[in-house]
């Protein structure tokens, strides 16, 4: 079964144009918004207040943080508990979008090459 699917994909990608690839990417990515790049992490930390009973008892405060990188620098953004499901979904969407872009790259370049070859063959005729 997997062989059959990969053959179908190969047959499709061997005839698609750059416009086909762009349409495919737009169609697949349409439902992947909002999208974030980074990771959502759960952590337990001290709050820093001198007389915090939670910290004094040895227990740490739970929180979620979005970690990422921008211009080579790491960042961390506190995520309130009620926003965690939305941020988690956006991070998942970001990963799915990255995967689509990885798939689209080779397909788009191959389609551009096919157009170039077919155009040069027409010019020679």
Secondary structure, 3 states (H helix, E strand, C coil): CHHHHHHHHHHHHCCCCHHHHHHHHHHHHCCCCCCCCCEEEEEEECCCCCCCHHHHCCCCEEEEEEEEEECCEEEEEEECHHHHHHHHHHHHHHHHHHHHHHHHHHHHHHHHHHHHHHHHHHHHC
